[in-house]
Amino acid sequence: MTNQTKTILLKYVLAALIARTGKGAAISQTHTTGSAFPDAPKAQLIAQTDMQASLATPGSVGSQATPGDTSGAQAGQGPRLSRTEAEQMAMKNNPQVTVAHLLALAQQQVVRETKSAELPTANAALTAVEAENASRISAGSLTASRLFDHAGAGGGFTQLITDFGRTANLVASSKLQENAQSANALATQFDITLATDQAFYNALQAQELLKVASQNVSARQTLQSQVSQMTANKLKSTLDLSFADVNLSQAKLLLLDAQNNAASSMAALDAVLGLDYEVNCELVDDGPALQPPPSELKKLVQQSLQQRPDLQAMNFSQQAAVKFSHAQRDQMFPRIVAAGNVGSVPIRPTQFYTSNWWGGIGVNVNIPLFNGLLYSAQAKEASIRAQAESERTRDLRDRIVRDVRTAWLAANMSYQRLSVTAELLKEANLGLTLAQTRYKMGLSSIVELSQAEYEQTDAAIGNTNAQYQYRLALATLNYQIGKAP
């Protein structure tokens, strides 16, 4: 539709409104007798192209603005919180980090439990017996069938000589599981760091969008007030006022959404930080200046396969499963144990005890012959589970390669959007300025000015989103390649 056609349609609409309302104001005149034409409303340019400079001084959602009254929307209330401080707070307070650390400590004790089988076992005993006339045990035991009055003390020990590698494999499996749990704890820290960065940038982006929405309401409020005054002076029709009212209402709805998003984003950030109460902070991005993403994808893939803690944990778990399968197989080998005991019986019947000291030492060899194929089934089960762990490790490697490539592509796309959205915002600002001038000179209608304001607001929002989406893409890429937080 050409501009001439739009003008004709607008005149028909205005003629219908004039006939219905009885008001004879015409917008095609640039002046009226005895009254100077007032200046056109100067809509405020929202979120200029120097967004990089504005990011250094973000706003706060500590004071929520109400639609039509944005005086408190920009006030930075609450403590200042940088991204680095947020990560440190999450590492300290988030319960998932604490759980992973405690599980790693518990696995250390499992290693000690398993290794105890290689160490000697000793125990002591004190016994005193009062028998009835050297009575005999008639049931319940095959040893010590005769009871005597006596009191004695003694001790015994056992020491594993060899079980042909079973205990050694169990200890090795436990140590590998300890390494896996430590890697899982580190992976949890990486997860929480990424979640903190995502929540931080989402909250910071929501606060910046709240500023844009607040400025938008202020600009639309100014436009509505000036158009209302011109309508009262018969310089503009009620159609202009209607458009201005609609634009103001839309800006207020945008502000309400921005307020809700800012509050929700802060609630998500509080949860990641391990806080069970609401804290509204003035967020400050202390990260380095934006740089292009890394260019060598193959190098990033190799780096991720070497550094990802979750892949390291999976490798350790797979190795532990192999060691455990060997230990289950070794159950079918003999077990050789040395044992000994020594003691004294100071109170005893002399006719049966020639000395008050007793003791002995020996070696016991336990050879499994048949137990219903239990050991062979357990060895086979452990071997199959080790193969399954190997396949899980391979699957994780494939997913890591895919995720690194996806994150790298997303980072490059987000980086390219920075220049495009900045140029779009620049053109939208210029278009709004031209629309203001045309409206002031009476060469355009309120429709053209409203469209220019809408496009400028949309461009400002898109530019703000692009800034923080690129930061999120970089944080995700660093996580995928296993870069230490």
Rosetta blueprint (number, residue, H / E / L):
1 M L
2 T L
3 N H
4 Q H
5 T H
6 K H
7 T H
8 I H
9 L H
10 L H
11 K H
12 Y H
13 V H
14 L H
15 A H
16 A H
17 L H
18 I H
19 A H
20 R H
21 T H
22 G L
23 K L
24 G L
25 A L
26 A L
27 I L
28 S L
29 Q L
30 T L
31 H L
32 T E
33 T L
34 G L
35 S E
36 A L
37 F L
38 P L
39 D L
40 A L
41 P L
42 K L
43 A L
44 Q L
45 L L
46 I L
47 A L
48 Q L
49 T L
50 D L
51 M H
52 Q H
53 A H
54 S H
55 L L
56 A L
57 T L
58 P L
59 G L
60 S L
61 V L
62 G L
63 S L
64 Q L
65 A L
66 T E
67 P L
68 G L
69 D E
70 T L
71 S L
72 G L
73 A L
74 Q L
75 A L
76 G L
77 Q L
78 G L
79 P L
80 R E
81 L E
82 S E
83 R H
84 T H
85 E H
86 A H
87 E H
88 Q H
89 M H
90 A H
91 M H
92 K H
93 N H
94 N L
95 P H
96 Q H
97 V H
98 T H
99 V H
100 A H
101 H H
102 L H
103 L H
104 A H
105 L H
106 A H
107 Q H
108 Q H
109 Q H
110 V H
111 V H
112 R H
113 E H
114 T H
115 K H
116 S H
117 A H
118 E H
119 L L
120 P L
121 T E
122 A E
123 N E
124 A E
125 A E
126 L E
127 T E
128 A E
129 V E
130 E L
131 A L
132 E L
133 N L
134 A L
135 S L
136 R E
137 I L
138 S L
139 A L
140 G L
141 S L
142 L L
143 T L
144 A L
145 S L
146 R E
147 L L
148 F L
149 D L
150 H E
151 A E
152 G E
153 A E
154 G E
155 G E
156 G E
157 F E
158 T E
159 Q E
160 L E
161 I E
162 T E
163 D L
164 F L
165 G L
166 R H
167 T H
168 A H
169 N H
170 L H
171 V H
172 A H
173 S H
174 S H
175 K H
176 L H
177 Q H
178 E H
179 N H
180 A H
181 Q H
182 S H
183 A H
184 N H
185 A H
186 L H
187 A H
188 T H
189 Q H
190 F H
191 D H
192 I H
193 T H
194 L H
195 A H
196 T H
197 D H
198 Q H
199 A H
200 F H
201 Y H
202 N H
203 A H
204 L H
205 Q H
206 A H
207 Q H
208 E H
209 L H
210 L H
211 K H
212 V H
213 A H
214 S H
215 Q H
216 N H
217 V H
218 S H
219 A H
220 R H
221 Q H
222 T H
223 L H
224 Q H
225 S H
226 Q H
227 V H
228 S H
229 Q H
230 M H
231 T H
232 A H
233 N L
234 K L
235 L L
236 K L
237 S L
238 T H
239 L H
240 D H
241 L H
242 S H
243 F H
244 A H
245 D H
246 V H
247 N H
248 L H
249 S H
250 Q H
251 A H
252 K H
253 L H
254 L H
255 L H
256 L H
257 D H
258 A H
259 Q H
260 N H
261 N H
262 A H
263 A H
264 S H
265 S H
266 M H
267 A H
268 A H
269 L H
270 D H
271 A H
272 V H
273 L L
274 G L
275 L L
276 D L
277 Y L
278 E L
279 V L
280 N L
281 C L
282 E E
283 L E
284 V E
285 D L
286 D L
287 G L
288 P L
289 A L
290 L L
291 Q L
292 P L
293 P L
294 P L
295 S L
296 E L
297 L H
298 K H
299 K H
300 L H
301 V H
302 Q H
303 Q H
304 S H
305 L H
306 Q H
307 Q H
308 R L
309 P H
310 D H
311 L H
312 Q H
313 A H
314 M H
315 N H
316 F H
317 S H
318 Q H
319 Q H
320 A H
321 A H
322 V H
323 K H
324 F H
325 S H
326 H H
327 A H
328 Q H
329 R H
330 D H
331 Q H
332 M H
333 F L
334 P L
335 R E
336 I E
337 V E
338 A E
339 A E
340 G E
341 N E
342 V E
343 G E
344 S E
345 V E
346 P E
347 I E
348 R L
349 P L
350 T L
351 Q L
352 F L
353 Y L
354 T L
355 S L
356 N L
357 W E
358 W E
359 G E
360 G E
361 I E
362 G E
363 V E
364 N E
365 V E
366 N E
367 I L
368 P L
369 L L
370 F L
371 N L
372 G L
373 L L
374 L H
375 Y H
376 S H
377 A H
378 Q H
379 A H
380 K H
381 E H
382 A H
383 S H
384 I H
385 R H
386 A H
387 Q H
388 A H
389 E H
390 S H
391 E H
392 R H
393 T H
394 R H
395 D H
396 L H
397 R H
398 D H
399 R H
400 I H
401 V H
402 R H
403 D H
404 V H
405 R H
406 T H
407 A H
408 W H
409 L H
410 A H
411 A H
412 N H
413 M H
414 S H
415 Y H
416 Q H
417 R H
418 L H
419 S H
420 V H
421 T H
422 A H
423 E H
424 L H
425 L H
426 K H
427 E H
428 A H
429 N H
430 L H
431 G H
432 L H
433 T H
434 L H
435 A H
436 Q H
437 T H
438 R H
439 Y H
440 K H
441 M L
442 G L
443 L L
444 S L
445 S L
446 I H
447 V H
448 E H
449 L H
450 S H
451 Q H
452 A H
453 E H
454 Y H
455 E H
456 Q H
457 T H
458 D H
459 A H
460 A H
461 I H
462 G H
463 N H
464 T H
465 N H
466 A H
467 Q H
468 Y H
469 Q H
470 Y H
471 R H
472 L H
473 A H
474 L H
475 A H
476 T H
477 L H
478 N H
479 Y H
480 Q H
481 I L
482 G L
483 K L
484 A L
485 P L
